[in-house]
Amino acid sequence: SFVKTIDADQVDRAMVASINSIGHLMGLRTVAECVENPDVLAALATIGVDLAQGFGLARPMPLETCLQELTARGVVHREQPRGA
């Protein structure tokens, strides 16, 4: 993956920046996968990538656990299921 090494490899960084630019020219939002450390996340922010995912942000977890954590942080406001 180009993303994993953009903090140390200028060619990979240029590839990610180019792909991001093309995506934005097409009117798309861009997503970077394999974000595994803060330096890569910072480089992506500098490039202007819209979204990021990876072990450096959060490990995979059950959806219910994820929703509980996001609700506790005030990021997600959960509605009661219909009929509850």
C-alpha positions as a Markdown table, in Angstrom:
| # | Residue | x | y | z |
|---|---|---|---|---|
| 1 | Ser | 0.0 | 0.0 | 0.0 |
| 2 | Phe | 1.3 | 3.5 | -0.9 |
| 3 | Val | -0.3 | 4.9 | 2.3 |
| 4 | Lys | 1.7 | 2.9 | 4.8 |
| 5 | Thr | 5.0 | 4.5 | 3.9 |
| 6 | Ile | 4.1 | 8.1 | 2.9 |
| 7 | Asp | 5.8 | 9.4 | 5.9 |
| 8 | Ala | 9.2 | 8.0 | 4.7 |
| 9 | Asp | 8.9 | 7.5 | 0.9 |
| 10 | Gln | 8.5 | 10.5 | -1.3 |
| 11 | Val | 7.4 | 8.4 | -4.3 |
| 12 | Asp | 4.6 | 6.8 | -2.3 |
| 13 | Arg | 3.6 | 10.3 | -1.0 |
| 14 | Ala | 3.5 | 11.7 | -4.5 |
| 15 | Met | 1.3 | 8.7 | -5.6 |
| 16 | Val | -1.1 | 9.3 | -2.8 |
| 17 | Ala | -1.2 | 13.1 | -3.4 |
| 18 | Ser | -1.8 | 12.5 | -7.2 |
| 19 | Ile | -4.6 | 10.0 | -6.6 |
| 20 | Asn | -6.2 | 12.4 | -4.0 |
| 21 | Ser | -6.0 | 15.2 | -6.5 |
| 22 | Ile | -7.6 | 13.2 | -9.3 |
| 23 | Gly | -10.4 | 12.1 | -6.9 |
| 24 | His | -11.1 | 15.6 | -5.9 |
| 25 | Leu | -11.1 | 16.8 | -9.6 |
| 26 | Met | -13.7 | 14.1 | -10.2 |
| 27 | Gly | -15.8 | 15.5 | -7.3 |
| 28 | Leu | -15.1 | 12.5 | -5.1 |
| 29 | Arg | -14.2 | 12.2 | -1.4 |
| 30 | Thr | -11.0 | 10.3 | -0.9 |
| 31 | Val | -10.3 | 7.5 | 1.7 |
| 32 | Ala | -6.9 | 6.4 | 2.8 |
| 33 | Glu | -6.6 | 2.8 | 4.2 |
| 34 | Cys | -3.8 | 1.3 | 6.2 |
| 35 | Val | -3.3 | 4.3 | 8.5 |
| 36 | Glu | -1.1 | 2.8 | 11.2 |
| 37 | Asn | 0.6 | 5.7 | 12.9 |
| 38 | Pro | 0.3 | 9.4 | 13.6 |
| 39 | Asp | 3.0 | 10.4 | 11.1 |
| 40 | Val | 1.0 | 8.9 | 8.2 |
| 41 | Leu | -2.2 | 10.5 | 9.5 |
| 42 | Ala | -0.5 | 13.9 | 9.6 |
| 43 | Ala | 0.9 | 13.5 | 6.1 |
| 44 | Leu | -2.6 | 12.5 | 4.8 |
| 45 | Ala | -4.0 | 15.6 | 6.5 |
| 46 | Thr | -1.4 | 17.8 | 4.8 |
| 47 | Ile | -2.2 | 16.2 | 1.4 |
| 48 | Gly | -5.9 | 16.8 | 2.0 |
| 49 | Val | -7.3 | 13.3 | 2.0 |
| 50 | Asp | -10.9 | 13.4 | 3.3 |
| 51 | Leu | -11.2 | 10.2 | 5.3 |
| 52 | Ala | -8.8 | 7.7 | 6.9 |
| 53 | Gln | -9.1 | 4.2 | 8.4 |
| 54 | Gly | -6.6 | 1.8 | 9.9 |
| 55 | Phe | -5.2 | 0.2 | 13.0 |
| 56 | Gly | -3.5 | 3.4 | 13.9 |
| 57 | Leu | -6.9 | 5.0 | 14.4 |
| 58 | Ala | -8.9 | 2.0 | 15.8 |
| 59 | Arg | -8.7 | -1.7 | 15.9 |
| 60 | Pro | -11.6 | -3.7 | 14.4 |
| 61 | Met | -14.4 | -4.2 | 16.9 |
| 62 | Pro | -17.9 | -5.3 | 17.1 |
| 63 | Leu | -20.4 | -2.7 | 15.8 |
| 64 | Glu | -22.2 | -2.4 | 19.1 |
| 65 | Thr | -18.9 | -1.7 | 20.9 |
| 66 | Cys | -18.0 | 0.9 | 18.3 |
| 67 | Leu | -21.4 | 2.6 | 18.7 |
| 68 | Gln | -21.1 | 2.6 | 22.5 |
| 69 | Glu | -17.7 | 4.3 | 22.3 |
| 70 | Leu | -18.8 | 6.9 | 19.8 |
| 71 | Thr | -22.0 | 7.6 | 21.8 |
| 72 | Ala | -19.9 | 8.0 | 25.0 |
| 73 | Arg | -17.7 | 10.6 | 23.1 |
| 74 | Gly | -20.8 | 12.4 | 21.8 |
| 75 | Val | -19.9 | 11.7 | 18.2 |
| 76 | Val | -23.0 | 9.5 | 17.6 |
| 77 | His | -26.5 | 10.2 | 19.0 |
| 78 | Arg | -28.3 | 6.9 | 19.0 |
| 79 | Glu | -32.0 | 6.7 | 18.3 |
| 80 | Gln | -34.2 | 4.0 | 19.8 |
| 81 | Pro | -35.1 | 1.2 | 17.3 |
| 82 | Arg | -38.7 | 1.5 | 16.0 |
| 83 | Gly | -41.1 | -0.4 | 18.2 |
| 84 | Ala | -38.9 | -0.2 | 21.2 |
